[in-house]
């Protein structure tokens, strides 16, 4: 054997080494080779070539670090393994190793130190096995075991969670849960039970649960538990009042089940809930129902209620009196079976219409079997019909009498109209006759007065001349009065000839005509006036009278002012004539539009007292209105409305002198 050289691998050529090589050369399942103390390969067998991919020529003299991964070499893993083997004589470990082609495998490696007979270290034997398959199986097993462990933990967690959830659901349930033993003593109460009745597991009763029942319900409760004990496994539902821990009573709805024979339960199970609000509501409904029935029984109308199948559910005493059947005999009956003669009637149609369309229907009908005129008010709902029936027989009788009266009255009106027409014709004839007869002496009086003035004026003197002038003036006024009365009389019989009237032009003509011979200056403001539909000749008389009055009654002012305009309200066209004249006290306004009604004497202002009456008659014939607003010594404003067509109103104004 050659001496050890730390710089080069030691290769022994003695007989022992040859024998060793001969023994391991053909082993393929293990990589068995020698390395010197510094980790350089000294020998190589077929197993090593098979596992690691290197031939003997390629690997002899190479360092074992070529078999380690880059991470292991960074940690100097190969040196650590050699040191452990030198320290302890042998060292075994497992880890990833690298083949010649760069692929890796999981290796089981054993380092064993070798010494010669003299005790000198000659190197290390290294045995490597490829246990990748076993490693993969172990890894798979670990993964499977880890998954099984994870699932086991999850299942345990779910079971615990479900158990807690189930317990929480029971404890926080809307319903209370109590368990009773065979002696009817409470052995368990849920948290929800305490929330309902105030009793917890800390307040177990000494006696039976029946002792908590309301005195009025004890008989019911005793019978309940007797049946419960006699019929195990048969659920029983009941409602009664039980005492709350605070002393008052509550209504509970209970479901009892005798499960004393079940070894897992061995108790009477009671599920209960507080129904006090519902019972109170039912009691309130009952009271209100009684009140409604009292009202329905006291009203003067008949009342009948039907379900959606038109079966009678309720009938008051008044309807019984109307139809001749007692309420007890018709309740529960199909309405058309009870009253077959009404099929096809207006009532039949109204009932079906109201229910089909779900709309209120009111109608009148005659029920011959009871000689009853009825007014039905039908109120539908999804559940049926509510019908109020009013006896209107007396009203119908009165209506018939009124109808006969109106027919007779109409005949009398026709007769009276004919009489009035005849009287009007006579009046017209009389008007012409009076006009003619009155004018003849007036002409004579006026003629003789003029003759006296012309022939004897100088002899009569100033006083005689004054008297003659008075006679002539009164004759003229009398003639004017006769003309006005004749015009007023004719106007009542004259037909309106409606046409489109240009009010602006009409008012201009009236102003010009009325101011033609006036010596005084008037300030007249005329606003834009819309056209209208009216009788032109009649409407001109209206404007002539109203503007003439404004001129007359403002004439004594230093600067008389007149304004003519228009305004519109919601339904009417309104024209007005305003002056700044003497005005009048409004308490006398009712006299203005009557014939011969005057507020001023002839000495103050001339007039016949017919003009405003004529204006009112014309406006009335047109379907309009006339009214006045005035203040004493502050002027007056006359308004009249016409139902003519609407026109755009221009805001422009203009003055006429």
SULPELIN-V805710 format. One record per run of one state. SS is the DSSP state (2 for helix, 1 for strand, 0 for the rest). FROM is the first residue (numbers start at 1). TO is the last residue. Records with the same first field share a line. If there is no record, write none. Layout:
SS->FROM-TO / FROM-TO
//
This chain:
0->1-14 / 25-30 / 36-39 / 42-45 / 53-55 / 60-62 / 69-69 / 75-76 / 89-89 / 99-103 / 116-120 / 131-131 / 172-175 / 181-185 / 190-190 / 198-200 / 204-208 / 214-214 / 231-235 / 244-248 / 260-266 / 275-275 / 299-301 / 308-310 / 316-316 / 324-326 / 331-333 / 339-339 / 343-345 / 358-360 / 371-371 / 382-383 / 392-392 / 492-497 / 502-502 / 515-522 / 528-531 / 554-560 / 569-572 / 580-585 / 592-610 / 622-624 / 631-635 / 643-652 / 657-657
2->15-24 / 46-52 / 56-59 / 64-67 / 70-74 / 77-88 / 132-171 / 191-197 / 201-203 / 209-212 / 215-230 / 276-298 / 317-323 / 327-330 / 335-338 / 340-342 / 346-357 / 368-370 / 393-491 / 503-514 / 536-553 / 586-591 / 611-621
1->31-35 / 40-41 / 63-63 / 68-68 / 90-98 / 104-115 / 121-130 / 176-180 / 186-189 / 213-213 / 236-243 / 249-259 / 267-274 / 302-307 / 311-315 / 334-334 / 361-367 / 372-381 / 384-391 / 498-501 / 523-527 / 532-535 / 561-568 / 573-579 / 625-630 / 636-642 / 653-656
//
